Amino acid sequence: MVTIFDIAREAKCSVASVSKVLNNYSDVSQKTRDSVHAAMEKLNYFPNSNAVSLVTNRSYNIGILLLGSEDVNFVHGFFGEILSSFKKEMEKHGYDLTFMSEHGRGFEDSYLKHYLSRKLDGVFAVSGDLSDGKFRELFEAGVPMVCIDSGDERSTDITSDNVRSMRDAVRRVADAGYTDIAYVTGQDVSVMRRRLKGFLDGAKTAGLTIKRENIIIGNFYDMKTTFDLVSGLLRRTDRPQLIFLPDDHSALGAYEAARTLNLRIPDDVAFVGFDGSHIAPLLNPSLTIIRQDVARLGASAAQLLLQRINGAERSSMRRIATQFIPGGSVRWQTKK
């Protein structure tokens, strides 16, 4: 069987150079790259991942850890788009992805066991929470790891600038003349708390008074819960003029609540969503949104993880800017 060592002899270069060519590293001359490819073709060589691992002390395999509701993570576009962007960036450097599970045989009590057993080079955790003992075990073991929305300054965390996003969005709707606004949040996790802070900061800056009953804890990506909570708000005699929603998917429940009560959007009630998924422009009227840059979130996570794998120290939270996109779900008039 042809090995990586045979290719190195045929190409008259080092084994390390062959490994770099196989894994698409940029610091290899074109002459060496051509020689390696010619040797591979001549010897009918197909790379063996175990051989590469022996030479480089790396498996070129990354663990993907989806925490929270598995249905939410796989079904909704936000997570899928982040993973797609992450995968695309990692593949440029020759990495494969492996989904980690707490239900795998022998791994029921430890993500760290899974990491070690699979000989993974690093972990990408979506919505990781260091209060989770199994997840914290990975962190404390020094595993190269990057998180999305962990909210913990101790971890290498990629997140949208949630505080500023909400603060600016509240200012925009206040400038449009809305004075009585509400917020149906997601569940009580770090992302929700940061967005709620931005919401309250924005209201204070705009001189708005937020009624205690106008802040209601709901669930992310949950149309049914959003329908019920928004229906309750809209049945009140002092119903709010505008409601911020947990995410674009939940807006489907909010729209249905308004239509069930024969309320017109935006004449009787206005809505603002969060994410910027493909759902927003398809709604009638189109949903006003705070769009997250999911492609940049995923690519940035991959770049930071590569740095960690190559020995970089943990960095603090990196915040990615969002974009406010007005839609038909809000009346856009300048406040007089």
Buried (B, 14 or more C-beta within 10 A) or exposed (E): EBBBEBBBEBBEBEBBBBBBBBBEBEEBEEEBBEBBBEBBEEBEBEBBEEBBBBBBEBBBBBBBBBBBBEEBBEEBBBBBBBBBBBBEBBEEBBBEBBEBBBEBEEBEEBBBBBBEEBBBBBBBBBBBBBEBEBBBBBBEEEBBBBBBBBBBEEBBBBBBBBBBBBBBBBBBBBEBBBBBBBBBBBBEBBBBBBBBBBBBBBBEEBEBEBEEEBBBBBBBBBBEBBBBBBBBBBEEEEBBBBBBBBBBBBBBBBBBBBEEBEBEBBEEBBBBBBBBBEBBBEBEBBBBBBBBBBBBBBBBBBBBBBBBBEEEEBEEBBBBEBEBBBBBBBBBEEEE
